[in-house]
Amino acid sequence: MSKDLLIIAHSVVRSSSILVNGEKDFTSSEQDFKTFIKEAYRNYDLKYPKFFKMDSLCKLAVIGAEIVIENSDLAEISNDRIGIVLMNRASSLETDREHQHTIDDRENYFPSPATFVYTLANIMAGEIAIRHEFQGENMCFVLSEFDVDLMHQYVSNLFESGKIDACLCGWVDFDDSNYESVQYIVGENSSKNITFDVCTTKEIYNVK
Amino acid sequence: MNTAYIIADNMISSLGFNSSEHVDKLRKSQSGILPCNNSSLYPTPFQASLIDVLRLNQMKSDIDFVDKFTKLEQLHILSVRDCLSQANVDLSSEKTLFVFSTTKGNIDLLSKNYVGGIDAKRAYLHEMAKAISEYFKNPVNPVVVSNACISGVLAVNMAKDFINSGFYDNVVVTGGDLAAEFTISGFQSFKAISENPCKPYDASRDGITIGEACSTVILSKNANGSNILVAGGGSSNDANHISGPSRTGDGLMMACEKAVAEGMVEVSNIDFVSAHGTATVYNDEMESKAFNWLGVQNIPLNSFKGYWGHTLGAAGVIEIVASVHSMRNNELYKNAGFEQIGISKSLNVIRAYKKDQVDIVLKTASGFGGCNAATVLVKE
């Protein structure tokens, strides 16, 4: 059995507010996601024009990942040893509906590659990987709800099999204007003593 | 301790409804890709590998409450049921897990032209998974892996891990995707679909052929008479581009290295590489670099896409199943559609069906989002 796994940092994005390690870090009075996430982008000064090409799910994932990665010291870890394991409920259905709309009518038929490329749930992991140059293990699950047990089993296994030294884990869901991102970095070294287990993950997820 | 045996399998595609029908056609190098002139799928004619609807209508007639299931769900039920006829697995056990591999699931439900009676909520992948696992009275929450075109390979790797960790005794991995209007229109907008049947690694290749398929493997901690193990797995991300493959092949190479290391095999001992080979110019080129880097350029290699097209979420599963049959029968199947090598780094593309000892297989996949995955299969 390897060393205990720890949660190095965590972030929560929901209801127009952002928490970092349990503390409120950014809030907006703006209820509309698109405006809120643009405000968050400016607040965290991402300087990443590609952001504006992304669909809502990817924007949510990239902001949630940005702040948790910024708060984790991963300098000692090789990029090909950092994994990304994400889960959600609605897959990419928000953008799926958009693509479907472009093909429903033969008289007004305009499918676009810029939309179609976002009709896969794992594109959010791809966007995070590109932004942070993470080249380790990838996995994207679609489930009825955030399954902290499955996350713990799957990610612990990746560490035990020696494939990763750190992992960005998360539940990132966007569906019909409802959204939620809970992301955390799991590693073997951290100044904060937060054990990566089912109970702690649930606490981070349910925090109001 | 590695004891993740493949104890049962099924393939459903244009080539048939079970594995032996597929093997017959693989031996004859017979492709299921045909011209398709169905304007409800795409306004102009295109090539595709489609499941025989008339045969499906006969096959599905004895599914209980068949009208409560979508076409894709019916395929999953038939596929899993075929596996159950080969191995005695208790699906009602808490120690049996269902893992679904799909990119788009019941995406046909989203269309305003959909005429079936199934609730639109089944477009949610987990709802589809639940409907099927409940049909088989499985008590565990099903898991859906939806990671573009590497979903099937990832799902099998995960099943292996969960058996080796003792979480489950049996894992049913079932992958499926339809040749839906949604998908065809999207790949057409990318100009990624060839006007001809796809030609993996060929000099004149110019794109993919969409295929629909459903395929299942049951992994078990008990051999049940099988001598084929899922021995190693790995995945990676190129961190380069969301819809284009890496220029260097580094991501695929890393995924393969991890699978080979975990499988405790030597690269030089691999007998067959079951590659992804979509037949786009850039994917196959990327693979040729990764495989030369890894050192498998002289090992017999094929892509099964020339037989049943790119089956997306089903691809990893159906191609692993075909590879298992290659191992069981000690035979190598021709890379259908291939005539003349058209990649910058050479590969040993299989030109004709032949008998050969096949004990170790490397299976790979790459997909949108920059993802790559590999599996090593070993015969005991």
Boltz contact constraints between the chains, C-beta under 6 A:
constraints:
  - contact:
      token1: [A, 80]
      token2: [B, 254]
      max_distance: 6.0
  - contact:
      token1: [A, 91]
      token2: [B, 125]
      max_distance: 6.0
  - contact:
      token1: [A, 91]
      token2: [B, 146]
      max_distance: 6.0
  - contact:
      token1: [A, 100]
      token2: [B, 110]
      max_distance: 6.0
  - contact:
      token1: [A, 103]
      token2: [B, 185]
      max_distance: 6.0
  - contact:
      token1: [A, 104]
      token2: [B, 112]
      max_distance: 6.0
  - contact:
      token1: [A, 111]
      token2: [B, 185]
      max_distance: 6.0
  - contact:
      token1: [A, 111]
      token2: [B, 186]
      max_distance: 6.0
  - contact:
      token1: [A, 111]
      token2: [B, 189]
      max_distance: 6.0
  - contact:
      token1: [A, 112]
      token2: [B, 189]
      max_distance: 6.0
  - contact:
      token1: [A, 113]
      token2: [B, 189]
      max_distance: 6.0
  - contact:
      token1: [A, 113]
      token2: [B, 190]
      max_distance: 6.0
  - contact:
      token1: [A, 116]
      token2: [B, 186]
      max_distance: 6.0
  - contact:
      token1: [A, 116]
      token2: [B, 189]
      max_distance: 6.0
  - contact:
      token1: [A, 117]
      token2: [B, 242]
      max_distance: 6.0
  - contact:
      token1: [A, 117]
      token2: [B, 243]
      max_distance: 6.0
  - contact:
      token1: [A, 120]
      token2: [B, 148]
      max_distance: 6.0
  - contact:
      token1: [A, 120]
      token2: [B, 368]
      max_distance: 6.0
  - contact:
      token1: [A, 121]
      token2: [B, 146]
      max_distance: 6.0
  - contact:
      token1: [A, 122]
      token2: [B, 147]
      max_distance: 6.0
  - contact:
      token1: [A, 122]
      token2: [B, 148]
      max_distance: 6.0
  - contact:
      token1: [A, 122]
      token2: [B, 369]
      max_distance: 6.0
  - contact:
      token1: [A, 123]
      token2: [B, 242]
      max_distance: 6.0
  - contact:
      token1: [A, 123]
      token2: [B, 369]
      max_distance: 6.0
  - contact:
      token1: [A, 126]
      token2: [B, 242]
      max_distance: 6.0
  - contact:
      token1: [A, 126]
      token2: [B, 369]
      max_distance: 6.0
  - contact:
      token1: [A, 126]
      token2: [B, 370]
      max_distance: 6.0
  - contact:
      token1: [A, 129]
      token2: [B, 237]
      max_distance: 6.0
  - contact:
      token1: [A, 129]
      token2: [B, 239]
      max_distance: 6.0
  - contact:
      token1: [A, 129]
      token2: [B, 370]
      max_distance: 6.0
  - contact:
      token1: [A, 130]
      token2: [B, 239]
      max_distance: 6.0
  - contact:
      token1: [A, 133]
      token2: [B, 239]
      max_distance: 6.0
  - contact:
      token1: [A, 135]
      token2: [B, 236]
      max_distance: 6.0
  - contact:
      token1: [A, 135]
      token2: [B, 237]
      max_distance: 6.0
  - contact:
      token1: [A, 135]
      token2: [B, 239]
      max_distance: 6.0
  - contact:
      token1: [A, 137]
      token2: [B, 235]
      max_distance: 6.0
  - contact:
      token1: [A, 138]
      token2: [B, 235]
      max_distance: 6.0
  - contact:
      token1: [A, 138]
      token2: [B, 237]
      max_distance: 6.0
  - contact:
      token1: [A, 138]
      token2: [B, 371]
      max_distance: 6.0
  - contact:
      token1: [A, 140]
      token2: [B, 146]
      max_distance: 6.0
  - contact:
      token1: [A, 140]
      token2: [B, 147]
      max_distance: 6.0
  - contact:
      token1: [A, 142]
      token2: [B, 125]
      max_distance: 6.0
  - contact:
      token1: [A, 142]
      token2: [B, 126]
      max_distance: 6.0
  - contact:
      token1: [A, 142]
      token2: [B, 144]
      max_distance: 6.0
  - contact:
      token1: [A, 142]
      token2: [B, 146]
      max_distance: 6.0
  - contact:
      token1: [A, 143]
      token2: [B, 126]
      max_distance: 6.0
  - contact:
      token1: [A, 144]
      token2: [B, 126]
      max_distance: 6.0
  - contact:
      token1: [A, 157]
      token2: [B, 161]
      max_distance: 6.0
  - contact:
      token1: [A, 157]
      token2: [B, 165]
      max_distance: 6.0
  - contact:
      token1: [A, 163]
      token2: [B, 258]
      max_distance: 6.0
